[in-house]
Every structure is written in structure tokens, then in C-alpha cells.
Amino acid sequence: MTTININEAKTHLSRYAKRVKAGETIILCDRNKPFAEIRPIPKTKPSRTRKLGQMQGSVNFAPDFFDADKEIEEQFLGGVLFPDVADKSE
């Protein structure tokens, strides 16, 4: 593990970046007091791809699930936004 000050890190950032990529951990200091750790990100396994449609048929809706609610429909169509629609439906 290497310990470096901020000025050293700024001056030779690309050099230290190569070392981190190689797996080394670097401790970053401010006036020789450590405050941060620079380390490589752990490699993760690629996630399994999910097969589309696995849940097909397992969720059931009531037959009237997508029907409009009559009370809300009357308030919406007979309201300020669409006053002409209420007149035509009568």
C-alpha cells in the first residue's frame, strides 16, 4: 500500500492510476494525514439475462379492471375542461 500527498497525486495522477488499475491501493494524505483511499473497483460477474415473459399468465385482472369509473368519467367530461362533451352526451 502506497501513501502519497495531494500534490504528488496531482503531479503524477496517470502514474498512480496505472498502479490502481493493476490492483494496488493508494492512501491519499493531506499534510501526511491520511484521509482517503484509492483502490480498484472489484470486478463483478455479469448478471444473468432474464427471459422475457416468465410471469405470463400468473397475474389476473378482474374483467372490469380497465373500464372507466362512471362517477369519475361524469366529473371529468362534465367539468370545466370539456363542457361541450357533457352537452352532447345528454
N, C-alpha and C positions, 0 to 999 in steps of 0.2 A: 504494500500500500504506500503510495507516494503522497507527501504533503507539500502543497505549494501555496504561495501567497497570491492575492488577486492580481498584482502587477505581472507576476510571472505567467499566470494563466492567460491574461490578455495578450501578452507578448508572444507566447508560443501555443496559442489555442489549438491550432491544427495538429501540432505535435502531440499534445495531450489527448486530443480527440482520437487519434490513431491508437493510442495506448488503451483508451477506454473501449474502443471497438474490439481490441484484441482481448478484452476481458479484465483489464486492470481497474481497480478502484482508486480514485484520487480524492484526497481530502483537501478542501479549499479553505484557506485561512485568511483572516484579516488581522494584520499585525501579529502573526504567529499564533492566533487563537482560532482553532477550527470552528467553522460554522455551517459547512455544507459538505455533502459527499456526492461526488460524481461517479456514477457506476453504470455499467451497461444494463440495458433493459433485458430482462430474462426472455428467452425465446419461448414462444407459446406454440402449442400444437394447433394446426388449422382446425377450425370447428367442423364438425360433420355437417354436410349439407342436408337440409330437411327435405323430405319428399313431400311435394305439394299434394293436398287432398287427403291427408291421413285421417282427418276428423270428419270427412264427408259422411253424412247420414247420421252422425251422433248427436247433432243439435236439431231439435224440433221446435218449430214455431206454431203458435195457435193459428188457425185458419184466418182469423181476422186481425192478425198482428200488423199487417201493412195497411189496413183500412184506416181512413181518416176518422178522427173523433168528431162526431156530429156537432157537439157543442163548440169545440174549438173552430171547426170549419165555419159555423154560422157567425161566430165572433170575428173571425178573420175576414171573411168575404163580405160581411155586412158592416164592416168598420170603416174607418176614415181612409184607409189605403185604397180600398176597392168599393166605393159606394155604388157604382153602376152595376156591379155584379149582383148585388142583393136585389136591385130593382128588376133585373131580367129573370131571376130565378123564381119570382112570385107569379 
